[in-house]
């Protein structure tokens, strides 16, 4: 699954925030150049850094979107909380200490990497992009944090009795499956209120990410399955959105059991959490 599709699908699962802009945020956007040392202070110094970061308030009803391609980063109608979740690859249950405004206020954020090797930018991994994106939070919002281990309610993903109802994928890197998806791809779609997931040659961790968003709880992989698989799943949404027209579609919990031979088991486990110590409104310069 590529960066854009991964992030876009996550955005759709974030609860809509209030459209409010405080008076201290009104006015034109301010483009702030960052020094190389500063930009890399919380990131990997071997990675490219943003040279210019621009933040302005957004109080529209636009669907949140995010993209990072060719050294250009853009987040439209994004809250600070959303960006923290994305940039640090967190589930909502792992995030603590965020003030109310970080969820309520939305921004348009743009950043550029100047004079970087195009080949380096083209081959950045998703994790490397996240590290670079973190500087937007540290530079413009003054984010500081620490990690804590907390015991939280989770779901353990386990193999159901009878075993998994799928086998290792025969699709290799560079090939495409019968569904047209290339190896390592995963897409989710909404059809008349039903949701479906199609994937080709993905690890179980990709399924775990989808399930975590759907059940709004951290899902821990306890299947012991280490291969790559073609996973297909269809279920009926139960998140308060438009109900499915096909009432025969099962819930997500039933679907993974019937269609994949897996099961979500409630548990409480120690989880690494992200605790915000400080975050502030963006400074003008």
N, C-alpha and C positions, 0 to 999 in steps of 0.2 A: 504494500500500500504506500503510495507516495505521500510526501509531506502535506501537500495541499488537501488531498482527499481525506487524510487522517484527521487533520485539524478541522476541516469543514464539517465533518460528521460529528465531531465532538461539540462544536459550537451549537449545533441544532439541539443538543441535549441539555444546554444550560438554561435554567429558568430565566424568563425574561425579567429584566431589571427595570426600575423606575426611570422615566425620562426626565431627569432633573439636572439642571446646571446651576451651580452656585454662582453668585455675583463675582466672586474672586476669580472665576474661570472664564469670564466673558472677554471678548476681544479677539484679536488676530493671533494666529499661530506664531510661535517663536521658534526659529531654527537655531539650535545651539550646537556649535562645534565642540567636539570632545577631544581632549588630548589623548594620544596613544596610551600613555601610562595609566590615565584615569579609566579609559575605556576597557583596559585589560585587567584592571585591579581585581575584579571578581570573576574573571574568565580565564580561559587557557591562553597564555601569551603566545602560543604558537598559531593560534587561529586569527583570521582577519577580525578587525574591530569596526564598529560603526564610527564613521567620521562626523556625521551630522545626524541629529535626532530631533524630530519635530513632533510636538504634541499639541492638539487643540481639542476643545470640548465638542461633543456631538450629542445633540438632543433630538435626533430624528428617530423614525421608526424603521430604519434600515436593518436588514438582517445582518448580524455580526459576521464579518469575514476576516480572514487572515491569510497572508501569503509572504513567502520569502524566496525570491528567485533572482539569480544573477547579481547578488549583492544589494538588491532593493527589498526592503521589508515594508509591509503595509498591513495595518490592522484597522479596520473600519468599524465604528460603533462598538468598541471593545471596552470593557471595564478593566480596572487594574486587577481585580480578582481573577478574571478570565485569563489575563496574561500570565499571572503567577502560576495558575494551574497548568497552562501550556508550556511555559518556559522551563518550569522545574519538573514537568511530567508527573503531576500529582493527580490523585483522585480527590474529589471534594471533601471526603471524610478525613483526609490527611492534613487539611489546611486549618490552622487555628490563628486567632489573634488579628484577623483583618477587620479594620473599622468598617462601619456601615457604608460609608461613602465609596469604598473600593468596589462595592457591588452595585450601588445605585447610580454612580456617575459613569458616563461612557465617554470615550475619547476616540479621535482619529490619530493614530500614531504612525509616523513614517520615519524610516532610517535608511542611510546609505553607507555602503562600504566603498571608499574611493581608492583608486590606484592599486587594487588587489589583482593578483594573477587570476584571470578568468577560469583557468583550468582548476584552480583550487576551489573557487566558488562553486563551480559546476559539480564537484565531487564531494561537497560537504554532506555528511550523514545527518539524519534527523537529530541525533543527540548533539552533534556539533552546532547545528543551527540553534538549538535550544540554548546552548551555552552563550552564543553570541547575543541572542535575544534577551538574555538576563541582564545585560548592561543597560537596556532601556529602563528597567525597573530600578537598578542601582543608581544610574546617572540622573534620571529625571524624576524619580519618585522617592529617592533616598532609602530604598528598601534594605533593611537589615533583618536577619532572622537567625534562628538556631533550630537544631533538630532535637526531637525528643521521642522516646519510645513509649507508646501508650497502648494499653489493651483495649481493642475496639471490636465491635460486632463486625464480622466478615462472613462471606460465603466461601467455603472450600469447594472447588470444582473437583469432583471425583468421578471415577468410572463406575457406572451403574452395574448391578448384577447382570450378567449376560455379556458384558464387555462392550467396547465401543462399536458403533455402527458405521465405521469408516476405516479406510486402510491408508497406508502411506501413499502419497502422491507419486505418480510416475512422470510428472512434468518436471523438467530440469530448467535451470536458469536460462533465460532467453527464449523459452518456449511458451506457448499459450495453451490453455486448457479448452475443453469443449464449450465452456461458457464465454470464451473470448478473452478471459483475463490472463495476463502474463503471470509467470511464476512469482510468488511473493505478494500478489495483489489480493485485496479484500475490499468489497464494496457493500454498503447497506443502502436499501431503497425503501421508500414508502409507497405502497400501492393500495389506494382506496382504504387507508386506515390500517392495512396489514404491513408489517415490516418484514423484509427478507434480507438475508446475508448470503453473498456468494463469494467464494474465495478459492484461490488456486495455490497449492504448495505453500501454505502458511504454517507457522508453528502454533502450538496451543496458546502461546502468549497473546497472539492476535485475537483469538476468540475471547480470552480473558478480558482484554480491553473493551470489546463490544459488550460483554455481559456486565462489566462493572458500570458502564454508562446506563445500561437498561435497568438494572436492579437498584441503581443509586447506592451501591455499597461496594467496598473493596472485595474483589474476588481473588482468591489465592489458588494457584494451580497445584493440585495434589494428585494429578492423574498419573504422573510418572511417564507420560508420553513425550518423547523427545524428538520425534520426526517432524516432517512437514506433510500437511494433509489438504485435500480438497474438501472444504467444509461448506455445507449449504443448510440454511435454517430459515424457516418461515414461522412467524408468530403474530399474534394480535396485540396491538398496543394497549396498554392499560395505564397511561400516564396522564389521562384527562384530556387528551387531544381528540381529534375526530375519530369516532368509533369505526371499527372495520365494517365494511359492507358484507364481508364473508364471515359470518358468525361461527363458522366451523374451525377457524384458525385457533390454535391453543395459546395459552399464556407462554411467556418466555420460559418459565420454570418447567412447564409440561413439554414444551417444544424440544428443549435440549435433551430431555430424557427419552422422548419418543423418537426423535429424528437423529440424535447423535449418540445415544447410549451413554450419556453423561448425566451428572446430577449435581445440583447446588445444595450443599449441606451447611446449615447455619453453625457458626462457631464464634468464639472469642479468642483472638490471638494478639500477641505483641506486634505493633505496626510502627514503622518509622514515620513520624509526623513532622510537619513543617510549621514552626511557630513564628509568626511575624513579630519582631521586636519594635520596629519603627517603619512607617511609611507615611509620606507627606504628599500634598498637592504638588503638581509639577511647578518648578521655579521658572521664571521668565528667562533668565540667562545665568 
